[in-house]
Amino acid sequence: VPLPLVTRVRDELTRMEQAGVIRKITEPTEWCAPIVPVIKSNNTIRICVDLKRLNKSVLRERYILPT
């Protein structure tokens, strides 16, 4: 996170946590997703998440169609 945006990102993450959108994790986890803060046109912060690493880790059920 760029230094000028640290406090604004922290405030947005706190707001999202209080709204129940996200929750704080205090113990180690197997994966994490990097975030990218984006300044919207109304000068508020949007938190974007890159889920490429998560998608690689998800075990999907395969439904093979009969031919």
PyMOL Python script that loads the backbone (N, CA, C, O; Angstrom):
from pymol import cmd

cmd.read_pdbstr("""\
ATOM      1  N   VAL A   1       0.857  -1.173   0.000  1.00  0.00           N
ATOM      2  CA  VAL A   1       0.000   0.000   0.000  1.00  0.00           C
ATOM      3  C   VAL A   1       0.900   1.232   0.000  1.00  0.00           C
ATOM      4  O   VAL A   1       1.812   1.317   0.823  1.00  0.00           O
ATOM      5  N   PRO A   2       0.672   2.180  -0.891  1.00  0.00           N
ATOM      6  CA  PRO A   2       1.467   3.407  -0.891  1.00  0.00           C
ATOM      7  C   PRO A   2       1.309   4.158   0.433  1.00  0.00           C
ATOM      8  O   PRO A   2       0.213   4.226   0.989  1.00  0.00           O
ATOM      9  N   LEU A   3       2.398   4.712   0.923  1.00  0.00           N
ATOM     10  CA  LEU A   3       2.388   5.394   2.228  1.00  0.00           C
ATOM     11  C   LEU A   3       1.325   6.478   2.360  1.00  0.00           C
ATOM     12  O   LEU A   3       0.712   6.576   3.423  1.00  0.00           O
ATOM     13  N   PRO A   4       1.072   7.299   1.338  1.00  0.00           N
ATOM     14  CA  PRO A   4       0.028   8.324   1.524  1.00  0.00           C
ATOM     15  C   PRO A   4      -1.376   7.749   1.718  1.00  0.00           C
ATOM     16  O   PRO A   4      -2.266   8.444   2.209  1.00  0.00           O
ATOM     17  N   LEU A   5      -1.580   6.494   1.338  1.00  0.00           N
ATOM     18  CA  LEU A   5      -2.918   5.893   1.434  1.00  0.00           C
ATOM     19  C   LEU A   5      -3.093   4.971   2.634  1.00  0.00           C
ATOM     20  O   LEU A   5      -4.182   4.431   2.827  1.00  0.00           O
ATOM     21  N   VAL A   6      -2.063   4.774   3.440  1.00  0.00           N
ATOM     22  CA  VAL A   6      -2.119   3.797   4.532  1.00  0.00           C
ATOM     23  C   VAL A   6      -3.270   4.075   5.489  1.00  0.00           C
ATOM     24  O   VAL A   6      -4.024   3.157   5.814  1.00  0.00           O
ATOM     25  N   THR A   7      -3.429   5.306   5.947  1.00  0.00           N
ATOM     26  CA  THR A   7      -4.493   5.599   6.914  1.00  0.00           C
ATOM     27  C   THR A   7      -5.875   5.456   6.277  1.00  0.00           C
ATOM     28  O   THR A   7      -6.810   4.986   6.925  1.00  0.00           O
ATOM     29  N   ARG A   8      -6.009   5.856   5.020  1.00  0.00           N
ATOM     30  CA  ARG A   8      -7.307   5.749   4.355  1.00  0.00           C
ATOM     31  C   ARG A   8      -7.678   4.287   4.117  1.00  0.00           C
ATOM     32  O   ARG A   8      -8.842   3.910   4.246  1.00  0.00           O
ATOM     33  N   VAL A   9      -6.687   3.468   3.771  1.00  0.00           N
ATOM     34  CA  VAL A   9      -6.940   2.040   3.572  1.00  0.00           C
ATOM     35  C   VAL A   9      -7.287   1.384   4.899  1.00  0.00           C
ATOM     36  O   VAL A   9      -8.202   0.562   4.958  1.00  0.00           O
ATOM     37  N   ARG A  10      -6.579   1.730   5.955  1.00  0.00           N
ATOM     38  CA  ARG A  10      -6.864   1.179   7.276  1.00  0.00           C
ATOM     39  C   ARG A  10      -8.286   1.546   7.700  1.00  0.00           C
ATOM     40  O   ARG A  10      -9.007   0.707   8.241  1.00  0.00           O
ATOM     41  N   ASP A  11      -8.693   2.797   7.457  1.00  0.00           N
ATOM     42  CA  ASP A  11     -10.054   3.226   7.802  1.00  0.00           C
ATOM     43  C   ASP A  11     -11.099   2.441   6.998  1.00  0.00           C
ATOM     44  O   ASP A  11     -12.132   2.047   7.540  1.00  0.00           O
ATOM     45  N   GLU A  12     -10.828   2.215   5.710  1.00  0.00           N
ATOM     46  CA  GLU A  12     -11.770   1.473   4.872  1.00  0.00           C
ATOM     47  C   GLU A  12     -11.854   0.014   5.317  1.00  0.00           C
ATOM     48  O   GLU A  12     -12.942  -0.561   5.340  1.00  0.00           O
ATOM     49  N   LEU A  13     -10.726  -0.586   5.666  1.00  0.00           N
ATOM     50  CA  LEU A  13     -10.745  -1.967   6.152  1.00  0.00           C
ATOM     51  C   LEU A  13     -11.501  -2.064   7.476  1.00  0.00           C
ATOM     52  O   LEU A  13     -12.230  -3.031   7.696  1.00  0.00           O
ATOM     53  N   THR A  14     -11.339  -1.087   8.353  1.00  0.00           N
ATOM     54  CA  THR A  14     -12.079  -1.062   9.623  1.00  0.00           C
ATOM     55  C   THR A  14     -13.572  -0.929   9.368  1.00  0.00           C
ATOM     56  O   THR A  14     -14.377  -1.601  10.013  1.00  0.00           O
ATOM     57  N   ARG A  15     -13.948  -0.058   8.425  1.00  0.00           N
ATOM     58  CA  ARG A  15     -15.363   0.116   8.076  1.00  0.00           C
ATOM     59  C   ARG A  15     -15.938  -1.182   7.528  1.00  0.00           C
ATOM     60  O   ARG A  15     -17.047  -1.572   7.892  1.00  0.00           O
ATOM     61  N   MET A  16     -15.194  -1.854   6.656  1.00  0.00           N
ATOM     62  CA  MET A  16     -15.664  -3.108   6.070  1.00  0.00           C
ATOM     63  C   MET A  16     -15.783  -4.200   7.132  1.00  0.00           C
ATOM     64  O   MET A  16     -16.695  -5.025   7.074  1.00  0.00           O
ATOM     65  N   GLU A  17     -14.873  -4.210   8.095  1.00  0.00           N
ATOM     66  CA  GLU A  17     -14.934  -5.192   9.177  1.00  0.00           C
ATOM     67  C   GLU A  17     -16.154  -4.950  10.060  1.00  0.00           C
ATOM     68  O   GLU A  17     -16.838  -5.898  10.446  1.00  0.00           O
ATOM     69  N   GLN A  18     -16.427  -3.700  10.377  1.00  0.00           N
ATOM     70  CA  GLN A  18     -17.581  -3.371  11.213  1.00  0.00           C
ATOM     71  C   GLN A  18     -18.893  -3.668  10.496  1.00  0.00           C
ATOM     72  O   GLN A  18     -19.894  -3.984  11.140  1.00  0.00           O
ATOM     73  N   ALA A  19     -18.896  -3.567   9.154  1.00  0.00           N
ATOM     74  CA  ALA A  19     -20.102  -3.849   8.377  1.00  0.00           C
ATOM     75  C   ALA A  19     -20.306  -5.344   8.171  1.00  0.00           C
ATOM     76  O   ALA A  19     -21.343  -5.761   7.656  1.00  0.00           O
ATOM     77  N   GLY A  20     -19.324  -6.158   8.568  1.00  0.00           N
ATOM     78  CA  GLY A  20     -19.452  -7.596   8.425  1.00  0.00           C
ATOM     79  C   GLY A  20     -19.061  -8.121   7.053  1.00  0.00           C
ATOM     80  O   GLY A  20     -19.333  -9.278   6.734  1.00  0.00           O
ATOM     81  N   VAL A  21     -18.433  -7.296   6.245  1.00  0.00           N
ATOM     82  CA  VAL A  21     -18.022  -7.717   4.910  1.00  0.00           C
ATOM     83  C   VAL A  21     -16.779  -8.599   4.985  1.00  0.00           C
ATOM     84  O   VAL A  21     -16.663  -9.588   4.262  1.00  0.00           O
ATOM     85  N   ILE A  22     -15.857  -8.230   5.864  1.00  0.00           N
ATOM     86  CA  ILE A  22     -14.628  -8.994   6.071  1.00  0.00           C
ATOM     87  C   ILE A  22     -14.476  -9.251   7.561  1.00  0.00           C
ATOM     88  O   ILE A  22     -15.173  -8.652   8.379  1.00  0.00           O
ATOM     89  N   ARG A  23     -13.566 -10.140   7.902  1.00  0.00           N
ATOM     90  CA  ARG A  23     -13.262 -10.334   9.317  1.00  0.00           C
ATOM     91  C   ARG A  23     -11.757 -10.456   9.482  1.00  0.00           C
ATOM     92  O   ARG A  23     -11.052 -10.918   8.585  1.00  0.00           O
ATOM     93  N   LYS A  24     -11.281 -10.036  10.640  1.00  0.00           N
ATOM     94  CA  LYS A  24      -9.863 -10.033  10.929  1.00  0.00           C
ATOM     95  C   LYS A  24      -9.406 -11.441  11.297  1.00  0.00           C
ATOM     96  O   LYS A  24     -10.057 -12.139  12.075  1.00  0.00           O
ATOM     97  N   ILE A  25      -8.282 -11.840  10.725  1.00  0.00           N
ATOM     98  CA  ILE A  25      -7.684 -13.144  11.009  1.00  0.00           C
ATOM     99  C   ILE A  25      -6.412 -12.889  11.797  1.00  0.00           C
ATOM    100  O   ILE A  25      -5.545 -12.134  11.358  1.00  0.00           O
ATOM    101  N   THR A  26      -6.297 -13.524  12.974  1.00  0.00           N
ATOM    102  CA  THR A  26      -5.127 -13.292  13.822  1.00  0.00           C
ATOM    103  C   THR A  26      -4.188 -14.487  13.862  1.00  0.00           C
ATOM    104  O   THR A  26      -3.058 -14.371  14.336  1.00  0.00           O
ATOM    105  N   GLU A  27      -4.648 -15.648  13.362  1.00  0.00           N
ATOM    106  CA  GLU A  27      -3.786 -16.814  13.359  1.00  0.00           C
ATOM    107  C   GLU A  27      -3.238 -17.044  11.944  1.00  0.00           C
ATOM    108  O   GLU A  27      -3.773 -16.501  10.978  1.00  0.00           O
ATOM    109  N   PRO A  28      -2.180 -17.841  11.820  1.00  0.00           N
ATOM    110  CA  PRO A  28      -1.626 -18.111  10.490  1.00  0.00           C
ATOM    111  C   PRO A  28      -2.650 -18.800   9.591  1.00  0.00           C
ATOM    112  O   PRO A  28      -3.488 -19.570  10.060  1.00  0.00           O
ATOM    113  N   THR A  29      -2.571 -18.515   8.312  1.00  0.00           N
ATOM    114  CA  THR A  29      -3.473 -19.108   7.337  1.00  0.00           C
ATOM    115  C   THR A  29      -2.659 -19.682   6.186  1.00  0.00           C
ATOM    116  O   THR A  29      -1.510 -19.290   5.980  1.00  0.00           O
ATOM    117  N   GLU A  30      -3.245 -20.604   5.436  1.00  0.00           N
ATOM    118  CA  GLU A  30      -2.527 -21.255   4.347  1.00  0.00           C
ATOM    119  C   GLU A  30      -2.331 -20.348   3.140  1.00  0.00           C
ATOM    120  O   GLU A  30      -1.395 -20.548   2.366  1.00  0.00           O
ATOM    121  N   TRP A  31      -3.184 -19.370   2.970  1.00  0.00           N
ATOM    122  CA  TRP A  31      -3.046 -18.480   1.824  1.00  0.00           C
ATOM    123  C   TRP A  31      -3.518 -17.090   2.200  1.00  0.00           C
ATOM    124  O   TRP A  31      -4.224 -16.908   3.192  1.00  0.00           O
ATOM    125  N   CYS A  32      -3.134 -16.139   1.424  1.00  0.00           N
ATOM    126  CA  CYS A  32      -3.639 -14.777   1.577  1.00  0.00           C
ATOM    127  C   CYS A  32      -3.750 -14.170   0.179  1.00  0.00           C
ATOM    128  O   CYS A  32      -3.049 -14.584  -0.744  1.00  0.00           O
ATOM    129  N   ALA A  33      -4.614 -13.212   0.038  1.00  0.00           N
ATOM    130  CA  ALA A  33      -4.828 -12.558  -1.245  1.00  0.00           C
ATOM    131  C   ALA A  33      -4.316 -11.121  -1.162  1.00  0.00           C
ATOM    132  O   ALA A  33      -4.677 -10.391  -0.240  1.00  0.00           O
ATOM    133  N   PRO A  34      -3.491 -10.714  -2.100  1.00  0.00           N
ATOM    134  CA  PRO A  34      -2.993  -9.341  -2.082  1.00  0.00           C
ATOM    135  C   PRO A  34      -4.109  -8.341  -2.405  1.00  0.00           C
ATOM    136  O   PRO A  34      -4.982  -8.613  -3.229  1.00  0.00           O
ATOM    137  N   ILE A  35      -4.065  -7.192  -1.747  1.00  0.00           N
ATOM    138  CA  ILE A  35      -5.063  -6.153  -2.013  1.00  0.00           C
ATOM    139  C   ILE A  35      -4.414  -5.001  -2.765  1.00  0.00           C
ATOM    140  O   ILE A  35      -3.211  -4.760  -2.661  1.00  0.00           O
ATOM    141  N   VAL A  36      -5.240  -4.299  -3.522  1.00  0.00           N
ATOM    142  CA  VAL A  36      -4.807  -3.108  -4.242  1.00  0.00           C
ATOM    143  C   VAL A  36      -5.823  -2.011  -3.951  1.00  0.00           C
ATOM    144  O   VAL A  36      -6.993  -2.149  -4.310  1.00  0.00           O
ATOM    145  N   PRO A  37      -5.401  -0.916  -3.303  1.00  0.00           N
ATOM    146  CA  PRO A  37      -6.338   0.184  -3.072  1.00  0.00           C
ATOM    147  C   PRO A  37      -6.463   1.042  -4.333  1.00  0.00           C
ATOM    148  O   PRO A  37      -5.466   1.358  -4.982  1.00  0.00           O
ATOM    149  N   VAL A  38      -7.692   1.410  -4.666  1.00  0.00           N
ATOM    150  CA  VAL A  38      -7.956   2.244  -5.841  1.00  0.00           C
ATOM    151  C   VAL A  38      -8.748   3.456  -5.376  1.00  0.00           C
ATOM    152  O   VAL A  38      -9.716   3.320  -4.627  1.00  0.00           O
ATOM    153  N   ILE A  39      -8.344   4.634  -5.815  1.00  0.00           N
ATOM    154  CA  ILE A  39      -9.077   5.855  -5.479  1.00  0.00           C
ATOM    155  C   ILE A  39     -10.185   6.039  -6.507  1.00  0.00           C
ATOM    156  O   ILE A  39      -9.924   6.146  -7.705  1.00  0.00           O
ATOM    157  N   LYS A  40     -11.420   6.074  -6.028  1.00  0.00           N
ATOM    158  CA  LYS A  40     -12.570   6.244  -6.903  1.00  0.00           C
ATOM    159  C   LYS A  40     -12.738   7.716  -7.269  1.00  0.00           C
ATOM    160  O   LYS A  40     -12.062   8.578  -6.707  1.00  0.00           O
ATOM    161  N   SER A  41     -13.626   8.002  -8.201  1.00  0.00           N
ATOM    162  CA  SER A  41     -13.810   9.366  -8.683  1.00  0.00           C
ATOM    163  C   SER A  41     -14.348  10.311  -7.611  1.00  0.00           C
ATOM    164  O   SER A  41     -14.138  11.521  -7.700  1.00  0.00           O
ATOM    165  N   ASN A  42     -15.051   9.773  -6.581  1.00  0.00           N
ATOM    166  CA  ASN A  42     -15.552  10.617  -5.501  1.00  0.00           C
ATOM    167  C   ASN A  42     -14.545  10.705  -4.345  1.00  0.00           C
ATOM    168  O   ASN A  42     -14.898  11.117  -3.240  1.00  0.00           O
ATOM    169  N   ASN A  43     -13.286  10.315  -4.609  1.00  0.00           N
ATOM    170  CA  ASN A  43     -12.160  10.428  -3.681  1.00  0.00           C
ATOM    171  C   ASN A  43     -12.261   9.464  -2.491  1.00  0.00           C
ATOM    172  O   ASN A  43     -11.631   9.694  -1.459  1.00  0.00           O
ATOM    173  N   THR A  44     -13.041   8.395  -2.624  1.00  0.00           N
ATOM    174  CA  THR A  44     -13.060   7.360  -1.601  1.00  0.00           C
ATOM    175  C   THR A  44     -12.178   6.202  -2.070  1.00  0.00           C
ATOM    176  O   THR A  44     -11.767   6.149  -3.229  1.00  0.00           O
ATOM    177  N   ILE A  45     -11.900   5.290  -1.161  1.00  0.00           N
ATOM    178  CA  ILE A  45     -11.011   4.165  -1.462  1.00  0.00           C
ATOM    179  C   ILE A  45     -11.834   2.922  -1.765  1.00  0.00           C
ATOM    180  O   ILE A  45     -12.796   2.619  -1.060  1.00  0.00           O
ATOM    181  N   ARG A  46     -11.456   2.212  -2.807  1.00  0.00           N
ATOM    182  CA  ARG A  46     -12.036   0.902  -3.110  1.00  0.00           C
ATOM    183  C   ARG A  46     -10.927  -0.126  -2.904  1.00  0.00           C
ATOM    184  O   ARG A  46      -9.809   0.053  -3.387  1.00  0.00           O
ATOM    185  N   ILE A  47     -11.240  -1.194  -2.191  1.00  0.00           N
ATOM    186  CA  ILE A  47     -10.278  -2.262  -1.945  1.00  0.00           C
ATOM    187  C   ILE A  47     -10.530  -3.365  -2.977  1.00  0.00           C
ATOM    188  O   ILE A  47     -11.599  -3.976  -2.993  1.00  0.00           O
ATOM    189  N   CYS A  48      -9.554  -3.608  -3.820  1.00  0.00           N
ATOM    190  CA  CYS A  48      -9.636  -4.670  -4.827  1.00  0.00           C
ATOM    191  C   CYS A  48      -8.747  -5.821  -4.383  1.00  0.00           C
ATOM    192  O   CYS A  48      -7.692  -5.602  -3.788  1.00  0.00           O
ATOM    193  N   VAL A  49      -9.169  -7.040  -4.670  1.00  0.00           N
ATOM    194  CA  VAL A  49      -8.443  -8.233  -4.250  1.00  0.00           C
ATOM    195  C   VAL A  49      -8.106  -9.060  -5.477  1.00  0.00           C
ATOM    196  O   VAL A  49      -8.949  -9.262  -6.351  1.00  0.00           O
ATOM    197  N   ASP A  50      -6.859  -9.543  -5.540  1.00  0.00           N
ATOM    198  CA  ASP A  50      -6.422 -10.419  -6.616  1.00  0.00           C
ATOM    199  C   ASP A  50      -6.546 -11.861  -6.132  1.00  0.00           C
ATOM    200  O   ASP A  50      -5.788 -12.292  -5.263  1.00  0.00           O
ATOM    201  N   LEU A  51      -7.494 -12.604  -6.689  1.00  0.00           N
ATOM    202  CA  LEU A  51      -7.780 -13.952  -6.209  1.00  0.00           C
ATOM    203  C   LEU A  51      -7.155 -15.046  -7.075  1.00  0.00           C
ATOM    204  O   LEU A  51      -7.603 -16.192  -7.028  1.00  0.00           O
ATOM    205  N   LYS A  52      -6.133 -14.718  -7.862  1.00  0.00           N
ATOM    206  CA  LYS A  52      -5.491 -15.722  -8.709  1.00  0.00           C
ATOM    207  C   LYS A  52      -4.883 -16.844  -7.878  1.00  0.00           C
ATOM    208  O   LYS A  52      -5.033 -18.015  -8.227  1.00  0.00           O
ATOM    209  N   ARG A  53      -4.196 -16.510  -6.784  1.00  0.00           N
ATOM    210  CA  ARG A  53      -3.594 -17.534  -5.923  1.00  0.00           C
ATOM    211  C   ARG A  53      -4.669 -18.410  -5.288  1.00  0.00           C
ATOM    212  O   ARG A  53      -4.503 -19.626  -5.191  1.00  0.00           O
ATOM    213  N   LEU A  54      -5.760 -17.804  -4.858  1.00  0.00           N
ATOM    214  CA  LEU A  54      -6.847 -18.570  -4.250  1.00  0.00           C
ATOM    215  C   LEU A  54      -7.457 -19.526  -5.267  1.00  0.00           C
ATOM    216  O   LEU A  54      -7.708 -20.688  -4.946  1.00  0.00           O
ATOM    217  N   ASN A  55      -7.699 -19.058  -6.478  1.00  0.00           N
ATOM    218  CA  ASN A  55      -8.307 -19.913  -7.496  1.00  0.00           C
ATOM    219  C   ASN A  55      -7.444 -21.124  -7.813  1.00  0.00           C
ATOM    220  O   ASN A  55      -7.973 -22.186  -8.141  1.00  0.00           O
ATOM    221  N   LYS A  56      -6.115 -20.986  -7.720  1.00  0.00           N
ATOM    222  CA  LYS A  56      -5.227 -22.121  -7.944  1.00  0.00           C
ATOM    223  C   LYS A  56      -5.323 -23.134  -6.802  1.00  0.00           C
ATOM    224  O   LYS A  56      -5.078 -24.321  -7.016  1.00  0.00           O
ATOM    225  N   SER A  57      -5.673 -22.689  -5.603  1.00  0.00           N
ATOM    226  CA  SER A  57      -5.719 -23.554  -4.427  1.00  0.00           C
ATOM    227  C   SER A  57      -7.059 -24.244  -4.227  1.00  0.00           C
ATOM    228  O   SER A  57      -7.137 -25.228  -3.492  1.00  0.00           O
ATOM    229  N   VAL A  58      -8.111 -23.751  -4.861  1.00  0.00           N
ATOM    230  CA  VAL A  58      -9.451 -24.310  -4.658  1.00  0.00           C
ATOM    231  C   VAL A  58      -9.538 -25.678  -5.325  1.00  0.00           C
ATOM    232  O   VAL A  58      -9.195 -25.837  -6.497  1.00  0.00           O
ATOM    233  N   LEU A  59     -10.003 -26.656  -4.562  1.00  0.00           N
ATOM    234  CA  LEU A  59     -10.230 -27.989  -5.106  1.00  0.00           C
ATOM    235  C   LEU A  59     -11.640 -28.035  -5.678  1.00  0.00           C
ATOM    236  O   LEU A  59     -12.621 -27.876  -4.952  1.00  0.00           O
ATOM    237  N   ARG A  60     -11.730 -28.249  -6.963  1.00  0.00           N
ATOM    238  CA  ARG A  60     -13.031 -28.244  -7.626  1.00  0.00           C
ATOM    239  C   ARG A  60     -13.475 -29.678  -7.913  1.00  0.00           C
ATOM    240  O   ARG A  60     -12.658 -30.550  -8.210  1.00  0.00           O
ATOM    241  N   GLU A  61     -14.772 -29.901  -7.820  1.00  0.00           N
ATOM    242  CA  GLU A  61     -15.312 -31.194  -8.190  1.00  0.00           C
ATOM    243  C   GLU A  61     -15.454 -31.227  -9.704  1.00  0.00           C
ATOM    244  O   GLU A  61     -15.903 -30.261 -10.322  1.00  0.00           O
ATOM    245  N   ARG A  62     -15.070 -32.335 -10.281  1.00  0.00           N
ATOM    246  CA  ARG A  62     -15.148 -32.497 -11.728  1.00  0.00           C
ATOM    247  C   ARG A  62     -16.362 -33.353 -12.070  1.00  0.00           C
ATOM    248  O   ARG A  62     -16.510 -34.466 -11.567  1.00  0.00           O
ATOM    249  N   TYR A  63     -17.208 -32.834 -12.911  1.00  0.00           N
ATOM    250  CA  TYR A  63     -18.366 -33.573 -13.384  1.00  0.00           C
ATOM    251  C   TYR A  63     -18.126 -33.893 -14.857  1.00  0.00           C
ATOM    252  O   TYR A  63     -18.344 -33.060 -15.738  1.00  0.00           O
ATOM    253  N   ILE A  64     -17.676 -35.116 -15.098  1.00  0.00           N
ATOM    254  CA  ILE A  64     -17.385 -35.528 -16.467  1.00  0.00           C
ATOM    255  C   ILE A  64     -18.700 -35.974 -17.120  1.00  0.00           C
ATOM    256  O   ILE A  64     -19.396 -36.853 -16.612  1.00  0.00           O
ATOM    257  N   LEU A  65     -19.014 -35.360 -18.232  1.00  0.00           N
ATOM    258  CA  LEU A  65     -20.239 -35.711 -18.950  1.00  0.00           C
ATOM    259  C   LEU A  65     -20.000 -36.948 -19.809  1.00  0.00           C
ATOM    260  O   LEU A  65     -18.959 -37.066 -20.455  1.00  0.00           O
ATOM    261  N   PRO A  66     -20.942 -37.850 -19.816  1.00  0.00           N
ATOM    262  CA  PRO A  66     -20.771 -39.028 -20.677  1.00  0.00           C
ATOM    263  C   PRO A  66     -20.856 -38.636 -22.149  1.00  0.00           C
ATOM    264  O   PRO A  66     -21.617 -37.744 -22.525  1.00  0.00           O
ATOM    265  N   THR A  67     -20.078 -39.304 -22.960  1.00  0.00           N
ATOM    266  CA  THR A  67     -20.102 -38.988 -24.400  1.00  0.00           C
ATOM    267  C   THR A  67     -20.922 -39.996 -25.148  1.00  0.00           C
ATOM    268  O   THR A  67     -21.060 -39.897 -26.368  1.00  0.00           O
TER     269      THR A  67
END
""", "prot")
cmd.dss("prot")
cmd.show_as("cartoon", "prot")
cmd.util.cbc("prot")
cmd.orient("prot")
